[in-house]
Amino acid sequence: MTTAEELTKRLSAADRDRSHAPVKVRDAASLIILDREGPSVLMGRRSMKHAFMPGLFVFPGGRVDPADARVPVATDYVPATLDKLTTKMKAGQGEARARALGIAALRETYEETGVLIGKKDADRLPQGPLWDAFAARGLGVDLSPLRFVLRAVTPPGRPRRFDTRFFVVDRSAIADIDPDRVGEDAELEEIAWVSIAEAKTMKLPPITLTVLDELLLKLAETHELPADGDVPYYRWQRTHFTRVTL
C-alpha cells in the first residue's frame, strides 16, 4: 500500500465529512525538532478547549500571519531548501512567502513550547512583542538549519483548510528554552520528547502519522536529511489523497 493510500485509509468519519461550505486555504507551517539519538521528536497534546483537533498530539506549528513576512532574517535558507519551497507555489507567491513559512514555524514553536531556535549574536534581530524573547537573547531568525520535508493540503469540504509545510530541524539548533512561556492557557499540553516509535502509537491526526512514516523512510536512507532530497506533497483528488514529489 502506498503512503497516499495509507493516509486516505486513516481518515476518520469526521475527516471524511465534506459537507462544510468552501473556505479559504491558508498557509501554515509546522516544525519537527528531531533528536537523532532516539530518534525522537518534540510533541505536545492540543488542549481539549480547542475546536480544532482537541486532544491530539502534534508538532508545534500554525498558520502564517501577515506580520511574518516583515520579520528580518539573519540567515537565509540553504539554496536547495528555498528552491523546494518555491516549487508549485500559488500564483504571486515566491521567496518572500517561503521565508514567511519558516518564520511562522519558528514563531509558533516558541509560542507553543518556549523553545527558541535562532542565530546567536546576530546583527539583525527580530522586532515586536512576539519576538522580544529572541531580541533579548541576541537571537536572530536563522532559517539555514530548517529542512523542508513534507507538504500537505487539507481536503475540500472541511471547516478549516491549510496548506501546511513541515520542516525538520536538529535538536542541536535549540539556542535556549524559555520556561515561563508555556502556562495554563497554552495551546499545547504535555510537551515532551518521545521516540518516533512511541509517537506512532499516540493519538495523532492522520497527516501527523504520515509525516512520521515519511520521516522514518528518510532517516533510513541517511540521517543527514539533505536539503535537495525529494519532498512528498499530499493533495486530495475527488475521493482520495495523491502523493507527488517536489
C-alpha positions as CSV (number, residue, x, y, z in Angstrom):
1,M,0.0,0.0,0.0
2,T,1.4,3.4,-0.9
3,T,1.6,6.2,1.7
4,A,-1.1,8.1,0.0
5,E,-3.4,5.1,0.2
6,E,-2.5,4.7,3.9
7,L,-3.3,8.3,4.6
8,T,-6.7,8.0,2.9
9,K,-7.5,4.8,4.9
10,R,-6.5,6.5,8.2
11,L,-9.1,9.3,7.8
12,S,-11.9,9.1,10.5
13,A,-15.6,9.6,9.7
14,A,-15.2,13.3,10.7
15,D,-12.2,13.7,8.4
16,R,-14.2,12.3,5.5
17,D,-17.1,14.8,6.1
18,R,-17.2,17.1,3.0
19,S,-20.4,18.9,3.9
20,H,-18.9,22.1,5.1
21,A,-19.1,25.3,3.0
22,P,-16.0,26.2,1.0
23,V,-13.3,28.0,3.0
24,K,-10.1,29.7,2.0
25,V,-7.0,27.5,2.1
26,R,-4.5,29.2,4.5
27,D,-0.7,28.7,4.5
28,A,0.6,27.1,7.7
29,A,3.9,25.7,8.9
30,S,4.9,23.0,11.4
31,L,8.3,22.3,12.9
32,I,9.6,18.8,13.8
33,I,12.5,19.1,16.2
34,L,14.5,15.9,15.8
35,D,16.9,14.2,18.2
36,R,18.6,11.7,16.0
37,E,19.8,9.6,19.0
38,G,16.3,8.2,19.5
39,P,15.3,9.1,17.0
40,S,12.8,11.2,19.0
41,V,10.7,14.3,18.3
42,L,9.2,17.1,20.4
43,M,5.4,16.9,20.5
44,G,2.5,18.3,22.6
45,R,-1.1,17.5,23.1
46,R,-3.6,20.1,21.9
47,S,-5.9,21.4,24.6
48,M,-9.4,19.9,24.8
49,K,-10.6,23.5,24.8
50,H,-9.8,23.8,21.1
51,A,-12.4,23.2,18.5
52,F,-9.7,22.1,16.0
53,M,-8.1,18.7,16.7
54,P,-8.7,18.7,20.5
55,G,-6.7,16.2,22.5
56,L,-4.5,15.1,19.6
57,F,-0.7,15.1,19.8
58,V,1.0,17.3,17.2
59,F,4.2,19.1,16.3
60,P,4.3,22.8,17.2
61,G,3.0,25.0,14.3
62,G,0.2,27.1,13.0
63,R,-0.9,29.4,10.2
64,V,1.3,32.1,8.7
65,D,0.5,35.6,10.0
66,P,0.8,38.7,7.7
67,A,3.5,40.0,10.1
68,D,5.7,37.0,9.4
69,A,6.6,38.4,6.0
70,R,8.1,41.5,7.6
71,V,10.4,39.8,10.1
72,P,14.1,40.4,9.2
73,V,16.1,37.2,8.6
74,A,19.6,36.9,10.0
75,T,20.5,33.8,7.9
76,D,18.5,32.5,4.9
77,Y,17.6,29.0,3.9
78,V,20.3,27.0,2.1
79,P,19.5,27.4,-1.7
80,A,18.1,23.9,-2.2
81,T,15.5,24.4,0.6
82,L,14.4,27.7,-0.9
83,D,14.2,26.1,-4.3
84,K,11.9,23.3,-3.0
85,L,9.7,25.7,-1.1
86,T,9.1,27.9,-4.1
87,T,8.2,24.9,-6.3
88,K,4.4,24.7,-7.1
89,M,3.7,27.8,-5.1
90,K,0.4,29.7,-5.6
91,A,0.4,32.4,-8.2
92,G,2.0,35.5,-7.0
93,Q,4.0,33.9,-4.2
94,G,7.7,33.5,-4.2
95,E,10.8,33.7,-2.0
96,A,9.3,36.2,0.5
97,R,6.4,33.8,1.1
98,A,8.8,30.9,1.5
99,R,10.7,32.8,4.2
100,A,7.4,33.7,6.0
101,L,6.6,29.9,6.2
102,G,9.9,29.2,8.1
103,I,9.5,32.3,10.3
104,A,6.0,31.1,11.2
105,A,7.3,27.7,12.1
106,L,9.9,29.2,14.4
107,R,7.5,31.7,15.9
108,E,4.8,29.1,16.6
109,T,7.3,26.7,18.1
110,Y,8.4,29.4,20.6
111,E,4.8,30.4,21.4
112,E,3.7,26.8,22.0
113,T,6.8,25.3,23.6
114,G,9.1,28.0,24.8
115,V,11.9,26.7,22.5
116,L,13.9,29.3,20.8
117,I,15.8,28.4,17.6
118,G,17.9,31.3,16.3
119,K,21.4,32.6,15.4
120,K,23.4,33.8,18.4
121,D,25.0,37.3,18.3
122,A,23.1,38.1,15.1
123,D,23.4,41.6,13.5
124,R,19.8,41.6,12.5
125,L,17.3,41.0,15.4
126,P,13.6,40.5,15.0
127,Q,11.4,43.2,16.5
128,G,7.9,43.2,18.0
129,P,6.2,41.7,21.1
130,L,6.2,38.2,19.6
131,W,9.9,38.3,19.1
132,D,11.0,40.1,22.4
133,A,12.4,36.8,23.8
134,F,14.6,36.4,20.7
135,A,15.9,40.0,20.7
136,A,16.6,39.9,24.5
137,R,18.9,37.0,23.9
138,G,20.5,38.4,20.8
139,L,19.0,35.7,18.7
140,G,18.3,36.4,15.0
141,V,16.0,34.4,12.8
142,D,18.0,31.6,11.4
143,L,16.4,29.6,8.5
144,S,19.6,27.8,7.5
145,P,19.1,24.6,9.6
146,L,15.5,24.1,8.5
147,R,14.9,21.2,6.1
148,F,11.6,21.1,4.2
149,V,10.4,17.5,4.4
150,L,6.6,17.4,3.5
151,R,3.7,19.5,2.2
152,A,0.0,18.6,2.7
153,V,-3.3,20.4,1.9
154,T,-6.4,19.7,3.8
155,P,-9.2,18.2,1.6
156,P,-12.1,20.4,0.4
157,G,-15.3,20.4,2.4
158,R,-13.6,20.6,5.8
159,P,-14.4,23.5,8.2
160,R,-10.7,24.6,8.1
161,R,-8.2,24.1,5.3
162,F,-4.5,24.5,5.5
163,D,-1.6,24.2,3.0
164,T,1.0,23.1,5.5
165,R,4.7,22.8,5.1
166,F,6.5,20.6,7.5
167,F,10.1,21.4,8.5
168,V,12.7,19.4,10.4
169,V,15.4,20.9,12.5
170,D,18.0,19.1,14.6
171,R,17.8,19.4,18.4
172,S,21.3,20.9,18.4
173,A,19.8,24.1,16.8
174,I,17.9,25.0,20.0
175,A,19.5,28.2,21.3
176,D,17.5,28.5,24.5
177,I,14.3,27.4,26.2
178,D,12.0,30.0,28.0
179,P,10.4,28.1,30.9
180,D,8.0,31.0,31.5
181,R,6.4,30.9,28.1
182,V,4.1,27.9,28.5
183,G,1.4,28.4,31.0
184,E,-2.0,27.1,32.0
185,D,-3.7,28.6,28.9
186,A,-1.1,27.1,26.5
187,E,-2.3,25.7,23.2
188,L,-0.1,22.6,23.7
189,E,-0.1,20.5,26.9
190,E,2.1,17.5,27.9
191,I,5.0,18.8,25.8
192,A,7.7,16.1,25.7
193,W,10.4,14.3,23.8
194,V,9.0,11.0,22.5
195,S,10.6,8.3,20.3
196,I,9.2,8.1,16.8
197,A,8.1,4.6,17.5
198,E,6.2,5.7,20.6
199,A,4.8,8.7,18.9
200,K,3.2,6.5,16.2
201,T,1.2,4.8,19.0
202,M,-0.3,8.0,20.3
203,K,-3.5,9.8,19.4
204,L,-2.4,11.7,16.2
205,P,-4.0,13.4,13.3
206,P,-3.7,11.2,10.2
207,I,-1.3,13.5,8.5
208,T,1.0,13.6,11.5
209,L,1.2,9.8,11.4
210,T,2.0,10.0,7.7
211,V,4.7,12.6,8.4
212,L,6.3,10.3,10.9
213,D,6.2,7.4,8.4
214,E,7.9,9.6,5.7
215,L,10.5,10.9,8.2
216,L,11.4,7.3,9.2
217,L,11.9,6.5,5.5
218,K,14.2,9.5,5.0
219,L,16.2,8.6,8.1
220,A,16.6,5.0,6.9
221,E,18.3,6.4,3.8
222,T,20.5,9.0,5.7
223,H,20.4,10.8,8.9
224,E,21.7,13.9,7.2
225,L,18.3,14.8,5.6
226,P,19.8,16.6,2.6
227,A,18.1,19.8,1.5
228,D,17.9,18.6,-2.1
229,G,16.0,15.4,-1.2
230,D,12.5,14.6,-2.5
231,V,9.7,16.4,-0.7
232,P,6.4,14.5,-0.6
233,Y,3.3,16.6,-1.5
234,Y,-0.1,15.3,-0.5
235,R,-3.3,16.7,-2.1
236,W,-6.9,15.5,-2.3
237,Q,-8.3,14.4,-5.7
238,R,-12.0,13.6,-5.7
239,T,-12.0,10.6,-3.4
240,H,-8.5,10.1,-2.1
241,F,-5.1,11.6,-1.4
242,T,-2.4,11.6,-4.0
243,R,1.3,11.9,-3.5
244,V,3.8,13.6,-5.8
245,T,7.3,14.8,-5.0
246,L,8.8,18.3,-5.2
